[in-house]
């Protein structure tokens, strides 16, 4: 299989905890989801994002092109429950992304009002969200 795109919205983003798992992937661009997602903090370790029919927000993230070997490393390093599924972007594209089952996410704090994992994490740590 050829390299595939992947939208990431949490600890895989540049400067965050699991970004090294993307070594060998090509950064394509920053992007935002369509405003049809909710995001929760799963144990303050990673975000859990899922699609909603109403009441969603546009979640910021990054798009990478991943060769198969990098995807296998990413998948192996992801916390339990996260999976690859279709993500609708604000520009109308649909690309594979990292999602989390809604029924599991809703057991954790909803951080959608922060606008994304980077902003939420900055609020918790006092760091500048643009440099995380």
C-alpha positions in Angstrom: 0.0 0.0 0.0 1.3 3.5 -0.8 1.8 6.2 1.8 -1.5 7.5 3.2 -2.5 10.8 4.6 -3.3 11.0 8.3 -5.0 13.9 10.3 -3.7 14.0 13.9 -5.1 16.3 16.6 -3.3 15.3 19.8 0.0 14.1 21.1 1.3 13.2 17.6 1.5 16.8 16.6 4.8 18.7 16.3 6.4 19.4 19.7 4.1 17.0 21.7 4.7 13.7 23.5 4.4 11.1 20.7 5.5 13.2 17.7 8.7 11.0 17.4 6.3 8.2 16.4 5.9 10.1 13.1 9.6 9.9 12.2 9.7 9.1 8.5 6.3 10.7 7.8 6.1 13.9 5.7 4.4 16.9 7.3 1.9 18.2 4.7 0.0 21.0 6.4 -1.9 22.3 9.4 -5.7 21.8 9.0 -9.0 22.0 10.9 -11.9 19.6 11.0 -15.3 20.6 9.9 -17.3 21.9 13.0 -18.7 18.4 13.6 -16.5 17.0 16.3 -16.2 16.9 20.1 -13.0 16.3 21.9 -12.4 15.0 25.4 -9.3 14.7 27.6 -8.6 11.0 28.2 -6.9 10.9 31.5 -5.0 14.1 30.6 -2.8 11.8 28.5 -4.3 12.2 25.0 -7.4 13.6 23.3 -10.4 11.6 22.2 -12.2 13.0 19.2 -15.5 11.8 17.7 -18.0 13.0 15.1 -21.4 14.5 16.2 -24.5 15.4 14.3 -24.9 18.7 16.2 -23.0 20.8 18.7 -19.6 20.1 17.2 -16.5 22.3 17.0 -13.7 22.6 14.4 -10.7 20.9 15.8 -7.2 22.0 14.8 -4.6 19.4 13.8 -1.9 18.4 11.3 -1.9 16.3 8.2 1.0 13.9 7.5 1.8 11.5 4.7 2.8 8.2 6.3 4.5 5.2 4.7 3.1 1.8 5.9 6.0 1.2 8.3 5.4 4.6 10.0 1.6 3.9 10.3 2.4 0.6 12.0 4.7 2.4 14.5 2.0 5.1 15.1 -0.7 2.5 15.6 1.4 0.5 18.0 2.1 3.6 20.1 -1.5 4.8 20.3 -3.3 4.4 23.6 -6.1 1.8 23.7 -9.4 2.8 22.0 -7.9 5.1 19.4 -8.5 4.1 15.8 -8.1 5.3 12.2 -11.3 6.6 10.6 -12.6 9.2 8.2 -12.3 12.8 9.3 -14.1 15.7 7.5 -12.0 18.8 7.1 -13.1 22.4 7.0 -12.3 22.6 3.3 -14.5 19.7 2.4 -11.8 17.0 2.1 -12.2 13.7 4.0 -8.9 12.1 5.1 -8.1 9.3 7.6 -7.6 10.6 11.1 -7.3 9.4 14.7 -10.7 9.0 16.4 -12.0 7.7 19.7 -15.3 5.9 20.4 -17.9 8.4 21.7 -19.2 6.1 24.4 -15.7 5.9 25.9 -14.8 9.6 25.4 -17.9 10.8 27.2 -16.7 9.2 30.4 -13.9 11.9 30.4 -13.9 15.7 30.6 -15.2 17.4 27.4 -12.5 19.9 26.3 -14.1 21.1 23.1 -14.5 24.6 24.4 -10.7 24.9 24.4 -10.6 24.4 20.7 -8.2 21.6 20.6 -5.6 19.5 22.5 -2.7 22.0 22.2 -4.8 24.9 23.7 -6.2 22.6 26.4 -2.7 21.3 27.3 -1.4 24.9 27.4 -4.2 25.8 29.9 -3.1 22.9 32.1 0.6 23.5 32.0 0.8 27.3 31.6 2.8 26.9 28.3 2.3 29.0 25.2 -0.1 27.0 23.0 1.7 28.2 19.8 5.0 26.6 20.9 3.8 23.3 22.4 
